[in-house]
Amino acid sequence: MQRIANLLVLKDNHVLLLKKPRRGWYVAPGGKVDPGESIYEAAVREFTEETGTTPVNPHLKGTYTMVIKDEKEQMVKDEWMLFTFIAYDLSGTPFKTTIEGELEWHPVESLKTLPMAEGDRTNLLFAVSNEGMQYGTFTYTEQFQLLKETIQNSEEG
């Protein structure tokens, strides 16, 4: 099972997002966890590679199972784990454009309306708006239409 780690920076009520060229969808910078690498190391490495900056004190906000199903046969075609981190500052100045897409600061409120996978919308809105951790499963068609979302939230103390 593939593991993916992404990292959202929230600063001055804005988030740093990457606009992917293929669909024009927005994502938090991130990518694959390398063999032997912790999810924390992967989130920081991928964020730094994609933005040219370093996140300050990131922490885990969500763990998700992503499932792609064949629409006709309802068989699982692909499945991966997504680990979403958040940081409240960064050091350095972000790139404007990278091989991965365009980096842009957006007001937090825009997470409700920007084009993105609906599971990403759920987990990024939780990361910027809620205490604690979120866990969930997002089931998509092969065209990334959300079929089902199952969410659990927890808080310490």
N, C-alpha and C positions, 0 to 999 in steps of 0.2 A: 504494500500500500504506500503510495506516494505521500510524503509529508510536506506541507507548505507553511511557511511562516511569513506573516505580513506585519507591518508596523505603521501605526497612524500617529502623526504628531499633531497635537492640539495646542495651539499657541495664540493668544489674543483673540479667542473665539473664532479662530480659523483653523482649517485642517489642510495639510499638504497631501494632495492626491496626484496620482499618475493617470493621465488620459491615454488609454491604449489605442493605437491606430486602427486595429482590425475592426472593432465594433464601435469605437468612439465611447466606450464605457470607462468610467472612473473606478480606480482601485486604490487601496493602500499599497505603497511600495512593498515588495516582498518577492519570495520565490521559493524554490525547492530547498529542503534541508539536505545537506550533503551527508553521506555515510559517516558515522562517528561524531557528528556535530550535534550539539544541543539545539533545541528549538530557539533558545535565547540567542545563542551565537549566530544561528542562521538568520533570525529576524534583524539583528544589528548588521550583520555582513551584507545581506540583501538590500537593506535600507541604505547603507553607506554606498554600496556599488551603484544603486539606482538614482541616488540624490546628490552624491558628492558631499554629504554632511554626516554628522554623527549624532544619533539620538542621545538625549540626556536621561539617564535613569529609567529606561523602559520597563514595563511590567506587563504580565499576561492578563488579558481581559476576557478571552474566550477560546474555547476549544470546540471544533465543529467537525462533523462527518459530512462530506459532500458526496452525493450519489448521483450518477448519471444513469438513467434508465432508457432502454429501447422502448419507444412509444407503443409499438405494435405488440411485442411479446412481453412487455413489462419485465424484461430481464435486466439485471444490473450489468451495465457495459463498462463502468469505471467507478472507482471510489477512492477518495483521498481524505486526509486529515488536514484541517486548517487551524493554525494557532495564531490568534490575533493579539498583538501587543499594542500598548499605547505609551507615548512619552509626552511630556508637557513642555519640552524645549529641545533645541538642537544646536549644535555648534557648526558654524560654517554657513555658506550661502548656497542654496540648492541650485543645481543645474536648471536651465530652462527646458532643454530638450535632451533626451538620451536615446539610445537605440531602442529602449523599451517604450518610449512615448514622450508626452509633454508633461512637465511638472507644473502644477498650479495650486495656489492657495485659494481656498473657498471658505465662505462663512459656514459655520457648523450647520445652520438651517438648510443649506443647499444639499446636505446629505439626504434630505427627504425627497428631492426632486431631480437630482442629477441622474443621467442614464448610467445604470450599473446593474449587476446581478442582484436580484431581490434578497438573496441570502447575505450578500455583502452589505446591503442597506441595513438589514436587521442587525448584523453584528457591529457595524461601524457606529450606528446610532446608539446601540447599547454602550459601546466603549466610551463615547463622549458624554453620555447622559446619566449613567448609572454607576452606583457603587457595586463592588463584588465582582463575581464571575458569571459568565454565561456559557452554557453548553447547548449543543443542538445538532440536529440533522437536517440538511437541506437536500431534497430530492428534485432533480431537474431532468428535463428532456435533453436530448442531444443538442438541441438549439438553445439550451440554457433558459427555458421557460420553467419557472418554479412550479412543481407539482404538489409538493408537500413540505411543510416546515414544522419541526417539533423543537420547542425551546424549553430549557430549564434555566433558572437563575438562582444564584446563591450569594449570600452575604455572610461575612464573618460576624461573630459575636452576638 
